[in-house]
Amino acid sequence: MIQIDKYPQLKLIAWNRPTGEVSEQEAFALYERQWRFIDVATLTDEERQLIERLKADYGHGVMHV
């Protein structure tokens, strides 16, 4: 499970989640669906690494944005 508060951009797009965590697969789906709201310039290194890992694990190296 991924702690939403740990990743600022994820926190912005997961504002309506009832808990403070989401599965990795759900996080990847959120990033894909809500990418237009992500401020890429302000992504932390840690969040960039998370996105890249999720893309490799759940998107087979591709993110449909």
C-alpha positions in Angstrom: 0.0 0.0 0.0 1.1 3.5 -0.8 0.8 6.3 1.8 -1.0 9.1 -0.1 0.4 11.9 2.1 4.0 10.9 1.3 3.6 12.0 -2.4 2.3 15.6 -2.9 1.0 15.2 -6.4 -0.7 11.9 -5.6 -2.3 13.6 -2.6 -3.8 16.2 -5.0 -5.4 13.6 -7.3 -6.5 11.3 -4.5 -8.2 13.9 -2.4 -11.5 12.0 -2.5 -10.2 8.7 -1.1 -11.7 7.7 2.2 -8.4 6.3 3.6 -4.8 7.7 3.6 -3.5 4.9 1.4 -4.1 3.2 -1.9 -2.8 0.1 -3.6 0.0 0.4 -6.1 -2.3 -0.6 -8.9 -4.8 2.0 -7.9 -2.1 4.7 -7.6 -0.9 3.9 -11.1 -4.5 4.1 -12.4 -4.9 7.5 -10.7 -1.7 8.9 -12.2 -2.8 7.7 -15.6 -6.4 9.1 -15.4 -5.5 12.3 -13.7 -2.2 13.1 -15.3 -3.5 16.4 -16.7 -3.6 17.7 -13.1 0.0 16.7 -12.2 2.5 19.5 -12.0 5.5 17.7 -13.4 7.8 20.5 -12.5 7.1 20.1 -8.8 7.4 16.3 -8.6 9.8 15.2 -5.9 12.5 12.8 -6.8 10.8 10.2 -4.6 7.5 10.6 -6.4 9.2 10.5 -9.8 10.8 7.2 -8.8 7.5 5.9 -7.6 5.8 6.8 -10.9 8.6 5.1 -12.9 8.4 2.0 -10.8 4.6 1.8 -11.1 4.9 2.4 -14.9 7.3 -0.5 -15.1 5.3 -2.8 -12.9 1.7 -2.0 -13.9 2.0 -0.3 -17.3 4.7 -2.6 -18.8 6.9 0.5 -19.3 4.1 2.6 -20.8 1.9 5.2 -19.2 -1.2 6.2 -21.3 -1.4 10.0 -20.6 
